[in-house]
């Protein structure tokens, strides 16, 4: 599930929400103008390790040298109109940075959730078992 705010509110539900799954958010700005909040249900019931990795980068719980590391002030570094948006490279900002709460990268959990429509949040990676901090969301037709 993902939902957005701002000028209007759009909500996609790919399946009924699970009250046991964590909900996280991104507050989005375009330039210096607030554009709204994207709320995301993390499918911890399907991919618990992946969900926890993303959750800790959202909350700032993951720390390196005692400092929080994560998505705060991170940019959408890749936007392909009518297809997808990609973010999460808080290391380099250009799509080449990779780290996870489990080390540099972590293994694929499963492929249960399919890309069936806009709003599905997925790990962006460079091949099998190369998950880190980058994520993408389909925006088909948006």
N, C-alpha and C positions, 0 to 999 in steps of 0.2 A: 504494500500500500504506500502510496505517496500522495501528499496533498500540498497544494500551494496556496499562498495568499498574495495579497498585494492589491492591485486594482480590482480584481475579482477573485473568487475562490474556485479552484478546480480540485476535484477529488477523484482518484481512481482507486478502485478496490479490485485487485486481481483474484481475491478470495475473501471470504469473511474474515474480519480481523480476529486475531487470537489475543485475548486479554493478558495472557502470560508472556507474550513477546514484548521486548523493549521498544519504546518509541523514542526516536531522536529527531533532531531538526537542524536545518541550516537556515540562518537568516541571510538572505541574499540581497546584495546591492548591485546596481548597475552604475558603474562610475562611483559617484558619491550618493546616489539616490536609492533609498530603500525600496526594494522590489517585492518584499514579502518573505514569508517563512515557508520552507518546504519541510513537512513532517513525514517521517518514514518509519514504518513498522519493520523491524528487523526480524527475519524469519528464523529465530533461534531454535524453534521447534524442528526446523528442517536442516539448518546449517549452523549449529551452535558456535563452532570455532570461528567461522567467518563473521557471524553476527557480533561476537564479543570483540573481535579485532576492530570492526567498524565502530562499535559503541564506545570503546575506550578512546579512539581517536576523536570522536565527537565530543566526549565529555572532558577531555584533557586528563583523564586518569593515568594514561600511559606517560611515563616520565623518562627522560634521558638526562643524565647528570643533574638530577633533581628538578628539572624544569619540565612543565607539561609540553607534550608534543602532540600535534593533531591538526584538525581541519580549520581551526579558528583563523580567519583572514586568508584562507586558501581560495584559489581562483578556479573557475571552470576553464581549464586550459585547452579543451577541445570541444567544439560545438559544431555538429553537422546537421544543418537544417533538415527538418522532417525525418531525422533518423535517431540521433542520440546526443547526450551531453556527457562529458567526462570531467572528473575533478579528483582531487585527493593527493596530488603531487605537492605536498607541503615542503618537500626537501629541495627541489630544484624549480618547480613551477612550470616545467615544460613537458611533462609526461615521461621523463626519463628517470625520475626518482622512485625508489622502492624501499620500503621497510615495513615490517609488521610487528605486532606486539610479541610474536613468537620468535623473532630473529629477522634476518634479511627478508626471507620469503617463507610462505607456508603452502602446504599441499592442498589440492582440490578436495573438497569434502564429498560432494555429490552433484548430480545434475538433475535433481528432482523438479525444481521450479523451472519452467520453460519460459522463454521470451514470447509471451502471447499478446502483449499490448504495451501501451505507454505506462511509465511509472515503475516498472520493475527495476530494482536496484541490484546490480551485479558487480562482482570484482572485475576490474580491467587488469589483464595480465599479458605476458609475452609468450604464453604457451602453457603446457601442462605443469601444474605444481609450482607456479611462479606468482602466487597471490601476495600482495603487499598492502599498500595504502590507497591505491587508486581504484576508483569506482566509476561505473557508468550507469546511466538510466536511459531507457528507450524513450523517445519523444515522437514516435511515429505520428505523422499528420499534425503536429503541433507547430 
